[in-house]
Amino acid sequence: MKPGQQALQYRGQYLPVTDILYFTSGAGIVPVVDQVRAVLPPGSSSVKGASVVWINKNEKDFDVAMTTLESEYSKYNTKLAVSCIIDDARMNELGTNKDINDAVPSFRPGTMAVISGPSDFCAKAKKYLTGRGYQEECICIL
């Protein structure tokens, strides 16, 4: 698996990064799990909190990494929020799903958004997040 060219190149003005939103679909969860493991242990980064919003069309699609994600949540439950949402992100507009809107935290200085998944999802997710007030330079695509 090879990350995209924009992989974690934070260009925002708000340093340090204190919060990360991981917005993912499908197999995009694989690099997200690795990122969660890297940024949440005490002393490993400036990140104080992370949210994972994982969207899949079918419930069975969550099986690919659910056990691992649950394990990370049990270790860092005060720093990690996980939302698994069933939605056909390729067909539906992300902003029409109340669960997605509720799970995505509002942008605030120090927040970085990381998008991971199929390219059409990434484009749609970036549009959604900028519409929610996330600045483009604070959004990275894996």
Helices and strands as residue ranges (DSSP letters): E 19-25, G 26-28, H 29-39, E 49-56, G 59-64, H 66-75, E 80-86, G 94-96, H 98-103, E 111-116, H 119-131, G 136-138, E 139-141
